[in-house]
């Protein structure tokens, strides 16, 4: 059973989740799994992605709660940007961000990228707990460092990484947020099952109970500034 | 007020590849479709194969694969063009030089009879063309001056090859070798062009 530490190292066996949001992860009406994980270039040459750590989303309800808040914040940002141009502006339907569900990856699948045949340019691959400025304590950084000068174009490396991670994913865990129940044809229906198969929570009843207790304690400690 | 169709039916369609020959039938391939319940009557058991094919062709629209492919590539071109028009910061936006490179490669793919790919991107600096073949995937990641080819299965990365812009002045050899590796079709080696090591892809 996992220890009581709130932050720190994410064990290889822990699950991490990637939330899928429409329209970013879609090409027209079709789910584009390749767009589910966005790897952005950092100034130090690293590739950075965002995930959520099971330790702080120990139930499906909490996984989806994170996704719904994520889409809500993006809508708020888009609306605020539109209102800078026109105070009466409303969010266009085509710009509306709709949370659709999540896919699961194990910490080990991410760290194994470093030893993957055909990905020789990867110097290190890790997932690190990193609480977001919005206070999302489940957030984790997927961070991949490349060997300096090892590739002529990093774009092909991104494709290979996304391909490997998708092939090691499981899911989807579909969801419709309360604020999206007005959508007649919710895009969550278009999420597809990855090669890793459907998600299955293999934790025992006792372990799940412990994970929820630990989450409650860590959340309380976080809210009361005991560990940040 | 336009008249919208009130009923929609499934329509079988015969697609011919370039090596096919249209069966000799006096009926237009686009003749009105008739419903034929072959299995219910034992029709297939008693009718000679040749007659069956002619009968089938007389009632089902026929289209050449190349026509279908051209239409798919027109849709790909439209999708790429649309990606250049997204607002700055949009996840699907691509830079104009990437669009130009992608169109150039797409034209080569069409000329070499590749099926039209799915398309996605990692941001504005590249476009990725993707084909699925069974459980395997093939990707061409196209940036303004570089192409990366990747073939993978669920278990592993099978092949990766990098091409610089200089090697793509004539992309024939690269595309043919990729085609041979991925679609398991014989490769036709060309003597022109300057790809560093196409044999690596041919395997």
Interface residues (C-beta under 8 A of the other chain):
Chain A: X24 X27 X32 X34 X35 X38 X39 X40 X41 X116 X117 X118 X119 X151 X152 X153 X155 X156 X157 X158 X159 X160 X162 X163 X164 X167 X195
Chain B: X79 X91 X92 X118 X119 X120 X121 X122 X123 X125 X126 X128 X130 X135 X137 X139 X141 X143 X145 X146 X147 X148 X150 X152 X154 X155 X156 X157 X158 X159 X160 X162 X164
